[in-house]
Amino acid sequence: MWCTREYTGLKEHLEDLITYFEGTCEFCIGNMGIDQYLDEVKNILAQKDKNADEINMLAYYVYAVILYKIESFDDAFAAWEKAKQYAAAAGNEIFTAKIYSYLAIYYYVKKENNKVKIYFYDAVKIFEKYNLYTELALHYINILWYKRYETDKTEVIEYLNKAYQYVKSSESQKDARVYLHIGYIYKTIFGELERGNAYLNTARELCSRNGNKEMECMTYHTLADSYMLQECYDKSIEIYQNIMDNAKYKDLTANLKCMILTNLVYCYLRVGSLEKAGTALERMESLLPDTQVNIREQFTGTTKWLRACLYILQKEHIPEISALLKEASAVYTNHKAHFSLEEFECRLLGTYGDYYLLKGDIGSALETYLQQERISSSYSKYAQKEAYKNLIKLYELKGDEKLAEVYKRKCN
């Protein structure tokens, strides 16, 4: 954990925990880390009658942030309310604003838009009053994480620009997270890969400078994913192999390792390195028991899908493929609102089409690929391109060069 330093006192230790949990990605937090620090903060709060108001404010605040990271929103809300009371008693406007920032997200998730605006702009006023540029940047980035898929992208762009303007005026160890998220959103939402990569490389440099290994890996992961979308699979594989084989990153959580291995397996499959794909997939499967409880089922579903992909390419274990895809589909249905793998619905449909094609069921394959094409319009242009490629493959197989040519033009 990069925030750990020599213990200098309870206040400083709580501030370190806040820095860590505010800045780390949900996938970087493992069960042991969550349990260890939740228990530690609970023990501090058990002494709240003896603590100063400032200590209770910090303890309740970090307790809420940890709960928020594992999506226990209502419990987090209750802890923030307590933190808000102690912030008022301590006369700490800055932490009041930080709490308002998270309450704006809470009400956004709850779809109480009037309260979102009140808390969001009250936080902005306080941060601006004290010229807290890092906090302002993070304030916009935090809620943007939830707003990023909204149909109307006007506000998304406005928030991106605001976050960037504030982070340019900041010099903080937290700035890497802002650049990482801006780069991620340009890559994922707008498909502007080169622009996204520029922000990601800034984030990577800041992470390396500050010794933030977990976020550095998340940044590398996002960069490698960008290369994958550009079909530069060898570049992606090189990055992922370096992370998984580098002793510097040996302490990464099983969550983050599973995210990385998901894409490494996928890249191996795309370049036809099936033996390496199988080995990496086995490594991912072995990590599943150590993943965070609230994400484990999603990773399990992803391994089922990847194994089905592998069997299709190997043309082996054909009777097992249908069951694997059904299990993966069931997991996606349970978690589709916040699934860990981007555009999984499109990828899953493509694999179903490949399975039908392997069985010689051209009609079902065509129907499935067309369904993939229809839903891909709600995702990225890269998802659409994958659907077009599948239809080109199928129409060429059918000897329908005219329709194959239509989709070739769409691919360009």
Contacts in CASP RR format, 6 or more apart in sequence:
PFRMAT RR
TARGET T0000
AUTHOR 0000-0000-0000
METHOD contacts of the structure
MODEL  1
MWCTREYTGLKEHLEDLITYFEGTCEFCIGNMGIDQYLDEVKNILAQKDK
NADEINMLAYYVYAVILYKIESFDDAFAAWEKAKQYAAAAGNEIFTAKIY
SYLAIYYYVKKENNKVKIYFYDAVKIFEKYNLYTELALHYINILWYKRYE
TDKTEVIEYLNKAYQYVKSSESQKDARVYLHIGYIYKTIFGELERGNAYL
NTARELCSRNGNKEMECMTYHTLADSYMLQECYDKSIEIYQNIMDNAKYK
DLTANLKCMILTNLVYCYLRVGSLEKAGTALERMESLLPDTQVNIREQFT
GTTKWLRACLYILQKEHIPEISALLKEASAVYTNHKAHFSLEEFECRLLG
TYGDYYLLKGDIGSALETYLQQERISSSYSKYAQKEAYKNLIKLYELKGD
EKLAEVYKRKCN
1 20 0 8 1.000
1 33 0 8 1.000
1 214 0 8 1.000
2 20 0 8 1.000
2 210 0 8 1.000
2 211 0 8 1.000
2 212 0 8 1.000
2 213 0 8 1.000
2 214 0 8 1.000
2 215 0 8 1.000
3 16 0 8 1.000
3 17 0 8 1.000
3 19 0 8 1.000
3 20 0 8 1.000
4 16 0 8 1.000
5 12 0 8 1.000
5 16 0 8 1.000
7 13 0 8 1.000
10 44 0 8 1.000
10 55 0 8 1.000
11 54 0 8 1.000
11 55 0 8 1.000
11 58 0 8 1.000
14 41 0 8 1.000
14 44 0 8 1.000
14 55 0 8 1.000
14 58 0 8 1.000
14 59 0 8 1.000
14 62 0 8 1.000
15 58 0 8 1.000
17 37 0 8 1.000
17 41 0 8 1.000
17 62 0 8 1.000
18 58 0 8 1.000
18 61 0 8 1.000
18 62 0 8 1.000
18 65 0 8 1.000
19 173 0 8 1.000
19 174 0 8 1.000
21 29 0 8 1.000
21 37 0 8 1.000
21 62 0 8 1.000
21 65 0 8 1.000
21 66 0 8 1.000
21 69 0 8 1.000
22 65 0 8 1.000
22 138 0 8 1.000
22 174 0 8 1.000
23 174 0 8 1.000
23 177 0 8 1.000
23 215 0 8 1.000
24 69 0 8 1.000
24 214 0 8 1.000
24 215 0 8 1.000
25 214 0 8 1.000
25 215 0 8 1.000
25 218 0 8 1.000
25 256 0 8 1.000
26 69 0 8 1.000
26 70 0 8 1.000
26 295 0 8 1.000
27 218 0 8 1.000
27 253 0 8 1.000
27 255 0 8 1.000
27 256 0 8 1.000
27 259 0 8 1.000
27 295 0 8 1.000
27 340 0 8 1.000
28 214 0 8 1.000
28 215 0 8 1.000
28 217 0 8 1.000
28 218 0 8 1.000
28 252 0 8 1.000
28 253 0 8 1.000
28 255 0 8 1.000
28 256 0 8 1.000
29 69 0 8 1.000
29 70 0 8 1.000
29 253 0 8 1.000
29 255 0 8 1.000
29 292 0 8 1.000
30 253 0 8 1.000
30 254 0 8 1.000
30 255 0 8 1.000
30 291 0 8 1.000
30 292 0 8 1.000
31 290 0 8 1.000
31 291 0 8 1.000
31 292 0 8 1.000
31 293 0 8 1.000
34 66 0 8 1.000
34 69 0 8 1.000
34 70 0 8 1.000
34 292 0 8 1.000
37 62 0 8 1.000
37 66 0 8 1.000
38 63 0 8 1.000
38 66 0 8 1.000
41 59 0 8 1.000
41 62 0 8 1.000
41 63 0 8 1.000
41 66 0 8 1.000
42 63 0 8 1.000
44 51 0 8 1.000
44 55 0 8 1.000
44 59 0 8 1.000
45 56 0 8 1.000
45 59 0 8 1.000
45 60 0 8 1.000
45 63 0 8 1.000
48 56 0 8 1.000
48 59 0 8 1.000
51 59 0 8 1.000
52 90 0 8 1.000
53 86 0 8 1.000
53 89 0 8 1.000
53 90 0 8 1.000
54 86 0 8 1.000
54 90 0 8 1.000
54 92 0 8 1.000
56 82 0 8 1.000
56 83 0 8 1.000
56 86 0 8 1.000
57 83 0 8 1.000
57 86 0 8 1.000
57 87 0 8 1.000
57 89 0 8 1.000
57 90 0 8 1.000
57 92 0 8 1.000
57 95 0 8 1.000
58 95 0 8 1.000
60 79 0 8 1.000
60 80 0 8 1.000
60 82 0 8 1.000
60 83 0 8 1.000
60 86 0 8 1.000
61 79 0 8 1.000
61 80 0 8 1.000
61 83 0 8 1.000
61 87 0 8 1.000
61 95 0 8 1.000
61 98 0 8 1.000
61 99 0 8 1.000
63 79 0 8 1.000
64 76 0 8 1.000
64 77 0 8 1.000
64 79 0 8 1.000
64 80 0 8 1.000
64 83 0 8 1.000
64 99 0 8 1.000
64 102 0 8 1.000
65 76 0 8 1.000
65 102 0 8 1.000
67 73 0 8 1.000
67 75 0 8 1.000
67 76 0 8 1.000
67 79 0 8 1.000
68 76 0 8 1.000
68 102 0 8 1.000
68 105 0 8 1.000
70 292 0 8 1.000
70 294 0 8 1.000
71 294 0 8 1.000
71 338 0 8 1.000
73 106 0 8 1.000
73 109 0 8 1.000
73 110 0 8 1.000
76 102 0 8 1.000
76 106 0 8 1.000
77 103 0 8 1.000
77 106 0 8 1.000
80 99 0 8 1.000
80 102 0 8 1.000
80 103 0 8 1.000
80 106 0 8 1.000
83 95 0 8 1.000
83 99 0 8 1.000
84 96 0 8 1.000
84 99 0 8 1.000
87 93 0 8 1.000
87 95 0 8 1.000
87 96 0 8 1.000
87 99 0 8 1.000
88 96 0 8 1.000
93 126 0 8 1.000
93 129 0 8 1.000
93 130 0 8 1.000
94 126 0 8 1.000
94 127 0 8 1.000
94 130 0 8 1.000
94 132 0 8 1.000
94 135 0 8 1.000
96 126 0 8 1.000
97 122 0 8 1.000
97 123 0 8 1.000
97 125 0 8 1.000
97 126 0 8 1.000
97 127 0 8 1.000
97 132 0 8 1.000
97 135 0 8 1.000
98 123 0 8 1.000
98 135 0 8 1.000
100 119 0 8 1.000
100 120 0 8 1.000
100 122 0 8 1.000
100 123 0 8 1.000
100 126 0 8 1.000
101 119 0 8 1.000
101 120 0 8 1.000
101 123 0 8 1.000
101 135 0 8 1.000
101 138 0 8 1.000
101 139 0 8 1.000
101 142 0 8 1.000
101 143 0 8 1.000
102 142 0 8 1.000
103 115 0 8 1.000
103 119 0 8 1.000
104 115 0 8 1.000
104 116 0 8 1.000
104 119 0 8 1.000
104 120 0 8 1.000
104 123 0 8 1.000
104 143 0 8 1.000
105 142 0 8 1.000
105 143 0 8 1.000
105 146 0 8 1.000
107 113 0 8 1.000
107 115 0 8 1.000
107 116 0 8 1.000
107 119 0 8 1.000
108 116 0 8 1.000
108 143 0 8 1.000
108 146 0 8 1.000
108 147 0 8 1.000
109 146 0 8 1.000
120 139 0 8 1.000
120 143 0 8 1.000
123 139 0 8 1.000
124 136 0 8 1.000
124 139 0 8 1.000
127 135 0 8 1.000
127 136 0 8 1.000
127 139 0 8 1.000
128 136 0 8 1.000
133 166 0 8 1.000
133 167 0 8 1.000
133 169 0 8 1.000
133 170 0 8 1.000
134 166 0 8 1.000
134 167 0 8 1.000
134 170 0 8 1.000
134 172 0 8 1.000
134 174 0 8 1.000
134 175 0 8 1.000
134 178 0 8 1.000
136 162 0 8 1.000
136 166 0 8 1.000
137 162 0 8 1.000
137 163 0 8 1.000
137 164 0 8 1.000
137 166 0 8 1.000
137 167 0 8 1.000
137 170 0 8 1.000
137 175 0 8 1.000
137 178 0 8 1.000
138 163 0 8 1.000
138 174 0 8 1.000
138 177 0 8 1.000
138 178 0 8 1.000
140 159 0 8 1.000
140 160 0 8 1.000
140 162 0 8 1.000
140 163 0 8 1.000
140 166 0 8 1.000
141 159 0 8 1.000
141 163 0 8 1.000
141 177 0 8 1.000
141 178 0 8 1.000
141 181 0 8 1.000
141 182 0 8 1.000
143 159 0 8 1.000
144 156 0 8 1.000
144 159 0 8 1.000
144 160 0 8 1.000
144 163 0 8 1.000
144 181 0 8 1.000
144 185 0 8 1.000
145 181 0 8 1.000
147 155 0 8 1.000
147 156 0 8 1.000
147 159 0 8 1.000
148 156 0 8 1.000
148 185 0 8 1.000
148 188 0 8 1.000
148 189 0 8 1.000
149 189 0 8 1.000
150 156 0 8 1.000
153 189 0 8 1.000
153 190 0 8 1.000
156 185 0 8 1.000
156 189 0 8 1.000
160 182 0 8 1.000
160 185 0 8 1.000
160 186 0 8 1.000
163 178 0 8 1.000
163 181 0 8 1.000
163 182 0 8 1.000
164 178 0 8 1.000
164 182 0 8 1.000
167 175 0 8 1.000
167 178 0 8 1.000
167 179 0 8 1.000
173 206 0 8 1.000
173 210 0 8 1.000
173 212 0 8 1.000
175 206 0 8 1.000
176 203 0 8 1.000
176 206 0 8 1.000
176 207 0 8 1.000
176 210 0 8 1.000
176 212 0 8 1.000
176 215 0 8 1.000
176 219 0 8 1.000
177 203 0 8 1.000
177 215 0 8 1.000
178 203 0 8 1.000
179 199 0 8 1.000
179 200 0 8 1.000
179 202 0 8 1.000
179 203 0 8 1.000
179 206 0 8 1.000
180 199 0 8 1.000
180 200 0 8 1.000
180 203 0 8 1.000
180 215 0 8 1.000
180 218 0 8 1.000
180 219 0 8 1.000
180 222 0 8 1.000
182 196 0 8 1.000
182 199 0 8 1.000
183 195 0 8 1.000
183 196 0 8 1.000
183 197 0 8 1.000
183 198 0 8 1.000
183 199 0 8 1.000
183 200 0 8 1.000
183 203 0 8 1.000
183 222 0 8 1.000
184 196 0 8 1.000
184 200 0 8 1.000
184 222 0 8 1.000
186 192 0 8 1.000
186 193 0 8 1.000
186 195 0 8 1.000
186 196 0 8 1.000
186 199 0 8 1.000
187 193 0 8 1.000
187 196 0 8 1.000
187 197 0 8 1.000
187 200 0 8 1.000
187 222 0 8 1.000
187 225 0 8 1.000
187 226 0 8 1.000
187 229 0 8 1.000
188 342 0 8 1.000
188 380 0 8 1.000
191 229 0 8 1.000
191 380 0 8 1.000
191 381 0 8 1.000
191 382 0 8 1.000
193 226 0 8 1.000
193 229 0 8 1.000
193 230 0 8 1.000
196 226 0 8 1.000
197 223 0 8 1.000
197 226 0 8 1.000
200 219 0 8 1.000
200 222 0 8 1.000
200 223 0 8 1.000
200 226 0 8 1.000
201 223 0 8 1.000
203 215 0 8 1.000
203 219 0 8 1.000
204 216 0 8 1.000
204 219 0 8 1.000
204 220 0 8 1.000
204 223 0 8 1.000
206 212 0 8 1.000
207 213 0 8 1.000
207 215 0 8 1.000
207 216 0 8 1.000
207 219 0 8 1.000
208 216 0 8 1.000
213 248 0 8 1.000
213 249 0 8 1.000
213 251 0 8 1.000
213 252 0 8 1.000
214 252 0 8 1.000
214 253 0 8 1.000
214 256 0 8 1.000
217 243 0 8 1.000
217 249 0 8 1.000
217 252 0 8 1.000
217 256 0 8 1.000
217 260 0 8 1.000
218 256 0 8 1.000
220 239 0 8 1.000
220 242 0 8 1.000
220 243 0 8 1.000
221 239 0 8 1.000
221 240 0 8 1.000
221 243 0 8 1.000
221 256 0 8 1.000
221 259 0 8 1.000
221 260 0 8 1.000
221 263 0 8 1.000
223 239 0 8 1.000
224 235 0 8 1.000
224 236 0 8 1.000
224 239 0 8 1.000
224 240 0 8 1.000
224 263 0 8 1.000
225 236 0 8 1.000
225 263 0 8 1.000
225 342 0 8 1.000
227 233 0 8 1.000
227 235 0 8 1.000
227 236 0 8 1.000
227 239 0 8 1.000
228 236 0 8 1.000
228 263 0 8 1.000
228 266 0 8 1.000
228 267 0 8 1.000
229 380 0 8 1.000
229 382 0 8 1.000
231 270 0 8 1.000
233 267 0 8 1.000
233 270 0 8 1.000
233 271 0 8 1.000
234 271 0 8 1.000
236 263 0 8 1.000
236 264 0 8 1.000
236 267 0 8 1.000
237 264 0 8 1.000
237 267 0 8 1.000
237 268 0 8 1.000
237 271 0 8 1.000
240 260 0 8 1.000
240 261 0 8 1.000
240 263 0 8 1.000
240 264 0 8 1.000
240 267 0 8 1.000
241 264 0 8 1.000
243 249 0 8 1.000
243 252 0 8 1.000
243 260 0 8 1.000
244 257 0 8 1.000
244 260 0 8 1.000
244 261 0 8 1.000
244 264 0 8 1.000
244 283 0 8 1.000
253 291 0 8 1.000
253 292 0 8 1.000
254 287 0 8 1.000
254 288 0 8 1.000
254 290 0 8 1.000
254 291 0 8 1.000
254 292 0 8 1.000
255 291 0 8 1.000
255 292 0 8 1.000
255 295 0 8 1.000
255 299 0 8 1.000
257 284 0 8 1.000
257 287 0 8 1.000
258 284 0 8 1.000
258 287 0 8 1.000
258 288 0 8 1.000
258 291 0 8 1.000
258 299 0 8 1.000
258 302 0 8 1.000
259 340 0 8 1.000
261 280 0 8 1.000
261 281 0 8 1.000
261 283 0 8 1.000
261 284 0 8 1.000
261 287 0 8 1.000
262 284 0 8 1.000
262 299 0 8 1.000
262 302 0 8 1.000
262 306 0 8 1.000
262 341 0 8 1.000
264 280 0 8 1.000
265 277 0 8 1.000
265 278 0 8 1.000
265 280 0 8 1.000
265 281 0 8 1.000
265 284 0 8 1.000
265 306 0 8 1.000
265 310 0 8 1.000
266 306 0 8 1.000
266 309 0 8 1.000
268 274 0 8 1.000
268 276 0 8 1.000
268 277 0 8 1.000
268 278 0 8 1.000
268 280 0 8 1.000
269 277 0 8 1.000
269 306 0 8 1.000
269 309 0 8 1.000
269 310 0 8 1.000
269 313 0 8 1.000
272 313 0 8 1.000
274 310 0 8 1.000
274 313 0 8 1.000
274 314 0 8 1.000
277 306 0 8 1.000
277 310 0 8 1.000
278 310 0 8 1.000
281 303 0 8 1.000
281 306 0 8 1.000
281 307 0 8 1.000
281 310 0 8 1.000
284 299 0 8 1.000
284 303 0 8 1.000
284 306 0 8 1.000
285 303 0 8 1.000
288 296 0 8 1.000
288 299 0 8 1.000
288 300 0 8 1.000
288 303 0 8 1.000
291 299 0 8 1.000
295 340 0 8 1.000
297 331 0 8 1.000
297 334 0 8 1.000
297 335 0 8 1.000
298 331 0 8 1.000
298 335 0 8 1.000
298 339 0 8 1.000
298 340 0 8 1.000
298 341 0 8 1.000
299 340 0 8 1.000
300 331 0 8 1.000
301 327 0 8 1.000
301 328 0 8 1.000
301 331 0 8 1.000
301 332 0 8 1.000
302 328 0 8 1.000
302 331 0 8 1.000
302 340 0 8 1.000
302 341 0 8 1.000
302 344 0 8 1.000
304 324 0 8 1.000
304 325 0 8 1.000
304 327 0 8 1.000
304 328 0 8 1.000
304 331 0 8 1.000
305 324 0 8 1.000
305 325 0 8 1.000
305 328 0 8 1.000
305 344 0 8 1.000
305 347 0 8 1.000
305 348 0 8 1.000
305 351 0 8 1.000
307 324 0 8 1.000
308 321 0 8 1.000
308 324 0 8 1.000
308 325 0 8 1.000
308 328 0 8 1.000
308 351 0 8 1.000
308 355 0 8 1.000
309 351 0 8 1.000
309 354 0 8 1.000
311 317 0 8 1.000
311 318 0 8 1.000
311 320 0 8 1.000
311 321 0 8 1.000
311 324 0 8 1.000
312 321 0 8 1.000
312 351 0 8 1.000
312 354 0 8 1.000
312 355 0 8 1.000
312 358 0 8 1.000
315 358 0 8 1.000
318 358 0 8 1.000
318 359 0 8 1.000
321 355 0 8 1.000
321 358 0 8 1.000
322 355 0 8 1.000
325 348 0 8 1.000
325 351 0 8 1.000
325 352 0 8 1.000
325 355 0 8 1.000
328 348 0 8 1.000
329 348 0 8 1.000
332 339 0 8 1.000
332 344 0 8 1.000
332 345 0 8 1.000
332 348 0 8 1.000
336 345 0 8 1.000
341 347 0 8 1.000
343 379 0 8 1.000
343 380 0 8 1.000
343 382 0 8 1.000
343 383 0 8 1.000
345 375 0 8 1.000
345 379 0 8 1.000
346 372 0 8 1.000
346 375 0 8 1.000
346 376 0 8 1.000
346 379 0 8 1.000
346 383 0 8 1.000
346 386 0 8 1.000
346 387 0 8 1.000
347 386 0 8 1.000
349 368 0 8 1.000
349 369 0 8 1.000
349 371 0 8 1.000
349 372 0 8 1.000
349 375 0 8 1.000
350 368 0 8 1.000
350 369 0 8 1.000
350 372 0 8 1.000
350 386 0 8 1.000
350 387 0 8 1.000
350 390 0 8 1.000
352 368 0 8 1.000
353 364 0 8 1.000
353 365 0 8 1.000
353 368 0 8 1.000
353 369 0 8 1.000
353 372 0 8 1.000
353 390 0 8 1.000
354 365 0 8 1.000
354 390 0 8 1.000
356 362 0 8 1.000
356 363 0 8 1.000
356 364 0 8 1.000
356 365 0 8 1.000
356 368 0 8 1.000
357 365 0 8 1.000
357 393 0 8 1.000
357 394 0 8 1.000
357 397 0 8 1.000
362 394 0 8 1.000
362 397 0 8 1.000
362 398 0 8 1.000
365 394 0 8 1.000
366 394 0 8 1.000
369 387 0 8 1.000
369 390 0 8 1.000
369 391 0 8 1.000
369 394 0 8 1.000
370 391 0 8 1.000
372 386 0 8 1.000
372 387 0 8 1.000
372 390 0 8 1.000
373 384 0 8 1.000
373 387 0 8 1.000
373 388 0 8 1.000
373 391 0 8 1.000
376 383 0 8 1.000
376 384 0 8 1.000
376 386 0 8 1.000
376 387 0 8 1.000
377 384 0 8 1.000
384 410 0 8 1.000
385 411 0 8 1.000
388 407 0 8 1.000
388 408 0 8 1.000
388 410 0 8 1.000
388 411 0 8 1.000
389 407 0 8 1.000
389 411 0 8 1.000
391 403 0 8 1.000
391 404 0 8 1.000
391 407 0 8 1.000
392 404 0 8 1.000
392 407 0 8 1.000
392 408 0 8 1.000
392 411 0 8 1.000
395 401 0 8 1.000
395 403 0 8 1.000
395 404 0 8 1.000
395 407 0 8 1.000
396 404 0 8 1.000
END
